[in-house]
Amino acid sequence: MAVAIGCYVLAAIAGMFFLTNHVGTVLQVLLWIVHCVVLTLLIEKLGAKESSLYAALFIVAASLMSVLVAGIARDDLTLEQRGEKVTATVVKKWLDPPGVSKSRDYNYELKHQDGTKVLGPALRTAKDRFDVGAVLTVIEDPVGELRPQTPDQAGATGNVLAAGGFALAAVGADGWMTWRGSDAARRRDRWKKATPDHEALARQAEQEEKLREALRTYPVDRRGYIKVPPEDYPDLSQQRAARIAWEMGLRAEAWGNKGSWRFKESVVEEVPLD
């Protein structure tokens, strides 16, 4: 089950990565919600039911981060492969408007030396690096889909490693919940072993009384033994039966029983008491 869940998590990450540019945001949100519900149900089967929802939320969050960072890495790789280095001039810059996040990036509108606009969205940096009129080298997407980047910004290695790290964290949470489930199962087993089975104890007491009655009333054979069929006492061991017989002044024969328990005041070989 743990291996199956791990494979499912990786498959979900890969599937959402490929669907990112093909389906709308609303459908993506619905798919992530369904993914979280399915994960919760699967993780419950590992045994750690009390924390399955929190584990599922963590796995979904890590998976989402992996998909987002992998998407950035994909754009970086695409720009590296088909991008062209050009010399451009900053003609306008502006700061992102205030939002929920305190982080506000700087945006730069660029033009080629011949006055034409650099294709794609505006160049973006986390810090104010360029002034209007600055001349710089950027990598331009000839298709115009990707944002231009400076050579020091380009490079997908870090994002690829980060995406892999988030995916590993998601799978690691599956392993952690597997350990939690197995530990909970061991604790339940120990509790069951420590808790007396009242029904079994009642059956055993009933069969012990039945055996005492048999030893008092069964006739002896020609050799002086009282024979008792053990299948009538499935919850009693032969050692326990020997103890009951000893309490009544008899001994249990350990030799030559041929499918029966035999009891007598003196025997050839006595069954050890429990």
Secondary structure as GFF3:
##gff-version 3
##sequence-region A 1 274
A	DSSP	alpha_helix	2	19	.	.	.	ID=ss1
A	DSSP	alpha_helix	25	44	.	.	.	ID=ss2
A	DSSP	three_ten_helix	49	51	.	.	.	ID=ss3
A	DSSP	alpha_helix	52	82	.	.	.	ID=ss4
A	DSSP	beta_strand	84	95	.	.	.	ID=ss5
A	DSSP	beta_strand	106	112	.	.	.	ID=ss6
A	DSSP	beta_strand	123	125	.	.	.	ID=ss7
A	DSSP	beta_strand	135	140	.	.	.	ID=ss8
A	DSSP	alpha_helix	157	194	.	.	.	ID=ss9
A	DSSP	alpha_helix	198	217	.	.	.	ID=ss10
A	DSSP	beta_strand	226	228	.	.	.	ID=ss11
A	DSSP	three_ten_helix	230	232	.	.	.	ID=ss12
A	DSSP	alpha_helix	238	247	.	.	.	ID=ss13
A	DSSP	beta_strand	251	253	.	.	.	ID=ss14
A	DSSP	beta_strand	261	264	.	.	.	ID=ss15
###
